[in-house]
């Protein structure tokens, strides 16, 4: 049954991967993303229903823009996320989408003196008003005769007989009669008289004021419910006018709270760089796994390929958007997926050595059975982090949570089903039974052999390790106080523009030039030889053009934008709160889960290690002056998942050893567990390190900080699980009798006992011998 299930999963995944393309985020394919927020009015509340109606009106405008494969979704109760692939003119898109679009049709009562006060807002339906027409001539307008709800649609067309571009407008219901009346009254006026015109007003702007054609009869008007607006339009002007008219009126006003534009060059480079990093990193990881675990390592590599197909198919089937952080997380997950296989193989090696060389197949079966609890616990804690990212974060960080969750589930299927089917089949072959060493589990390995010879007592003085961890955290954390945090535009609000310059530009010189141009608080950073990032507060379009021209003077005329992001203050505040909530809830949820699974002592120790990792990672970024943005948050929560994963594996072994000998002191149990799980920790770290190093070196500028944070987190997380979580658990156990029964004196050893003497070094428990690493830890100390 397991083999049939594995074949079914892989077969369906291959079919989905081929038939359904995954959707790439704008940071990978280029385009513009705009986040709109609906605003309540005194008469209408911007709730779910009203926001959905607003979305449908906006969808018509997006379709009229001619954007290929646009996406529009509601986020929360009053936000709409619009993605426009290939749109590199965000001003045009934002202007079209952001208009409240209170569309009205008015009779023109005549012209007004140019010195008449400028009107404030759109004229109300029952009042006269003065608005300038397209050429700037003030017109006196009568009360609105028709509103946008009476418009059925509008289309731009081209008359090949010499009429040029025009816009056809169709009315519905009572709007047909109102239009006939409005045009019939205007037709009674003389040709050229301003009162023969009809004004079409969008908000406080006259978007068109055409004259009624001489063919229209006085008092009769246009009775067919349709009209054609002609003039000296070009194609874009006609399409824009049709778009504005057909869009009609939005139920409530909308405000742009975020705007991002990514050039296609950045997307192509990011994909190419990530692909190379994935290929090279995965190849190195595969070679390492095969070198260490031989035949079983080769089968695990095949399972990893299946993991990649399953993950990709799941992303495509769910319609998830693959963003740049998600792509990096996907690449990282390939390395992390090795962990479950390493756990199984190391347990199989222990079983083979401890049971006096049993069959390879029985050792593999025992390896899967004994590793199951550690795999389940470590993956559940990672799923907790992924779920919190999805519910509390937004934007690319939320997408990263989806990718992370899919990767965890796919890795479990890969390791527990596909690898097991392949391994049990191979272990049962006569060639493997006759030559067990080719299996890769018939020997203990280099790391384990050295531990057998030395048997270090790492937990003899746990407070020294705690002092070392505290010093490292204080040194790194002091960067937060000394240098401060360089919060990204997501958390502070404002404008971020990244330029690709034709010549190398010194950031200090650019900063000085921007200060002279009137932007003294602009933050300028260089990324690579010819990339320059400018972060400021909110800019008008004129100010943005001034910033761009200043950078062009320094970087050459061919300087162009790679990114353009605008974050409103309301959204940045929400992102800050969401990030803090996600972090706090992640720590709390994992504490509760670990406390339930391992008692509060080990849960608290794991969370202490997580806090240690977070402080060091944030502090190092503060010292280096690197930006703390949404991508960094994704990396930070990934580090949390990796760190707790290591701690879970360690404490799972402590729990197992405690069941065998409840009289053993906690310090000895923890020390034995460290020695027994260290081969797995080293091998998993090396496998993930290949992937991350490839991302740092080959991943391109857009992935460098992300990969650096993960690589730093890998090192810090590996250290903290052994030298922070373990010592904390030992110290807390001194005050908790339930952790490990037995009398203790200083250091956690039983009173009157010396390491390696007495019953502890005697015969093995009845339920089976201890592993070689456990025995070596006691014997070497006596």
Rosetta blueprint (number, residue, H / E / L):
1 X L
2 X H
3 X H
4 X H
5 X H
6 X H
7 X H
8 X H
9 X H
10 X H
11 X H
12 X H
13 X H
14 X H
15 X H
16 X H
17 X H
18 X H
19 X H
20 X L
21 X L
22 X L
23 X E
24 X E
25 X L
26 X H
27 X H
28 X H
29 X H
30 X L
31 X E
32 X E
33 X E
34 X E
35 X E
36 X E
37 X E
38 X E
39 X L
40 X L
41 X L
42 X L
43 X L
44 X L
45 X L
46 X L
47 X L
48 X H
49 X H
50 X H
51 X H
52 X H
53 X H
54 X H
55 X H
56 X H
57 X H
58 X H
59 X H
60 X H
61 X H
62 X H
63 X H
64 X H
65 X H
66 X L
67 X L
68 X L
69 X L
70 X L
71 X E
72 X E
73 X E
74 X E
75 X E
76 X L
77 X L
78 X L
79 X E
80 X E
81 X E
82 X E
83 X E
84 X E
85 X E
86 X L
87 X L
88 X L
89 X L
90 X H
91 X H
92 X H
93 X H
94 X H
95 X H
96 X H
97 X H
98 X H
99 X L
100 X L
101 X L
102 X L
103 X E
104 X E
105 X E
106 X E
107 X E
108 X E
109 X E
110 X E
111 X E
112 X L
113 X L
114 X L
115 X L
116 X L
117 X L
118 X L
119 X L
120 X L
121 X L
122 X L
123 X L
124 X L
125 X L
126 X L
127 X L
128 X L
129 X E
130 X E
131 X E
132 X E
133 X L
134 X L
135 X L
136 X L
137 X L
138 X E
139 X E
140 X E
141 X E
142 X E
143 X E
144 X E
145 X E
146 X E
147 X E
148 X H
149 X H
150 X H
151 X E
152 X E
153 X E
154 X E
155 X E
156 X E
157 X E
158 X E
159 X E
160 X L
161 X L
162 X L
163 X L
164 X E
165 X E
166 X E
167 X E
168 X E
169 X E
170 X E
171 X E
172 X L
173 X L
174 X H
175 X H
176 X H
177 X H
178 X H
179 X H
180 X H
181 X H
182 X H
183 X H
184 X H
185 X H
186 X H
187 X L
188 X L
189 X L
190 X L
191 X L
192 X L
193 X L
194 X H
195 X H
196 X H
197 X E
198 X E
199 X E
200 X E
201 X E
202 X E
203 X L
204 X L
205 X E
206 X E
207 X E
208 X E
209 X L
210 X L
211 X E
212 X L
213 X L
214 X L
215 X L
216 X L
217 X L
218 X L
219 X L
220 X L
221 X L
222 X L
223 X L
224 X L
225 X L
226 X E
227 X E
228 X E
229 X E
230 X E
231 X E
232 X E
233 X E
234 X L
235 X H
236 X H
237 X H
238 X H
239 X H
240 X H
241 X H
242 X H
243 X H
244 X H
245 X H
246 X H
247 X H
248 X L
249 X L
250 X L
251 X L
252 X L
253 X L
254 X E
255 X E
256 X E
257 X E
258 X E
259 X E
260 X E
261 X E
262 X E
263 X L
264 X H
265 X H
266 X H
267 X H
268 X H
269 X H
270 X H
271 X H
272 X H
273 X H
274 X H
275 X H
276 X H
277 X H
278 X H
279 X H
280 X H
281 X H
282 X H
283 X H
284 X H
285 X H
286 X H
287 X H
288 X H
289 X H
290 X H
291 X H
292 X H
293 X H
294 X H
295 X H
296 X H
297 X H
298 X H
299 X H
300 X H
301 X H
302 X H
303 X H
304 X H
305 X H
306 X H
307 X H
308 X H
309 X H
310 X H
311 X H
312 X H
313 X H
314 X H
315 X H
316 X H
317 X H
318 X H
319 X L
320 X L
321 X E
322 X E
323 X L
324 X H
325 X H
326 X H
327 X H
328 X H
329 X H
330 X H
331 X H
332 X H
333 X H
334 X H
335 X H
336 X H
337 X L
338 X H
339 X H
340 X H
341 X H
342 X H
343 X H
344 X H
345 X H
346 X H
347 X H
348 X H
349 X H
350 X H
351 X H
352 X H
353 X H
354 X H
355 X L
356 X L
357 X L
358 X L
359 X L
360 X H
361 X H
362 X H
363 X H
364 X H
365 X H
366 X H
367 X H
368 X H
369 X H
370 X H
371 X H
372 X H
373 X H
374 X H
375 X H
376 X H
377 X H
378 X H
379 X H
380 X H
381 X H
382 X H
383 X H
384 X H
385 X H
386 X H
387 X H
388 X H
389 X H
390 X H
391 X H
392 X H
393 X L
394 X L
395 X H
396 X H
397 X H
398 X H
399 X H
400 X H
401 X H
402 X H
403 X H
404 X H
405 X H
406 X H
407 X H
408 X H
409 X H
410 X H
411 X H
412 X H
413 X H
414 X H
415 X H
416 X H
417 X H
418 X H
419 X H
420 X H
421 X H
422 X H
423 X H
424 X H
425 X H
426 X H
427 X H
428 X L
429 X L
430 X H
431 X H
432 X H
433 X H
434 X H
435 X L
436 X H
437 X H
438 X H
439 X H
440 X L
441 X L
442 X L
443 X L
444 X L
445 X L
446 X H
447 X H
448 X H
449 X H
450 X H
451 X H
452 X H
453 X H
454 X H
455 X L
456 X L
457 X L
458 X L
459 X L
460 X L
461 X L
462 X H
463 X H
464 X H
465 X H
466 X H
467 X H
468 X H
469 X H
470 X H
471 X H
472 X H
473 X H
474 X H
475 X H
476 X H
477 X H
478 X H
479 X H
480 X H
481 X H
482 X H
483 X L
484 X L
485 X L
486 X E
487 X E
488 X L
489 X H
490 X H
491 X H
492 X H
493 X L
494 X E
495 X E
496 X E
497 X E
498 X E
499 X E
500 X E
501 X L
502 X L
503 X L
504 X L
505 X L
506 X L
507 X H
508 X H
509 X H
510 X H
511 X H
512 X H
513 X H
514 X H
515 X H
516 X H
517 X L
518 X L
519 X L
520 X L
521 X L
522 X L
523 X E
524 X E
525 X E
526 X E
527 X L
528 X L
529 X L
530 X L
531 X E
532 X E
533 X E
534 X E
535 X E
536 X E
537 X L
538 X L
539 X L
540 X L
541 X H
542 X H
543 X H
544 X H
545 X H
546 X H
547 X H
548 X H
549 X H
550 X H
551 X H
552 X H
553 X H
554 X H
555 X H
556 X L
557 X L
558 X L
559 X L
560 X E
561 X E
562 X E
563 X E
564 X E
565 X E
566 X E
567 X E
568 X L
569 X H
570 X H
571 X H
572 X H
573 X H
574 X H
575 X H
576 X H
577 X H
578 X H
579 X H
580 X H
581 X H
582 X H
583 X H
584 X H
585 X H
586 X H
587 X H
588 X H
589 X H
590 X H
591 X H
592 X H
593 X H
594 X H
595 X H
596 X H
597 X H
598 X H
599 X H
600 X H
601 X H
602 X H
603 X H
604 X H
605 X H
606 X H
607 X H
608 X H
609 X H
610 X H
611 X H
612 X H
613 X H
614 X H
615 X H
616 X H
617 X H
618 X H
619 X H
620 X H
621 X H
622 X H
623 X H
624 X H
625 X L
626 X L
627 X E
628 X E
629 X L
630 X H
631 X H
632 X H
633 X H
634 X H
635 X H
636 X H
637 X H
638 X H
639 X H
640 X H
641 X H
642 X H
643 X H
644 X H
645 X H
646 X H
647 X H
648 X H
649 X H
650 X H
651 X H
652 X H
653 X H
654 X H
655 X H
656 X H
657 X H
658 X H
659 X H
660 X H
661 X L
662 X L
663 X L
664 X L
665 X L
666 X H
667 X H
668 X H
669 X H
670 X H
671 X H
672 X H
673 X H
674 X H
675 X H
676 X H
677 X H
678 X H
679 X H
680 X H
681 X H
682 X H
683 X H
684 X H
685 X H
686 X H
687 X H
688 X H
689 X H
690 X H
691 X H
692 X H
693 X H
694 X H
695 X H
696 X H
697 X H
698 X H
699 X L
700 X L
701 X H
702 X H
703 X H
704 X H
705 X H
706 X H
707 X H
708 X H
709 X H
710 X H
711 X H
712 X H
713 X H
714 X H
715 X H
716 X H
717 X H
718 X H
719 X H
720 X H
721 X H
722 X H
723 X H
724 X L
725 X H
726 X H
727 X H
728 X H
729 X H
730 X H
731 X H
732 X H
733 X H
734 X L
735 X L
736 X L
737 X L
738 X L
739 X L
740 X L
741 X L
742 X L
743 X L
744 X L
745 X L
746 X L
747 X L
748 X L
749 X L
750 X L
751 X L
752 X L
753 X L
754 X L
755 X L
756 X L
757 X L
758 X H
759 X H
760 X H
761 X H
762 X L
763 X L
764 X L
765 X L
766 X L
767 X L
768 X L
769 X L
770 X L
771 X L
772 X H
773 X H
774 X H
775 X H
776 X H
777 X H
778 X H
779 X H
780 X L
781 X L
782 X L
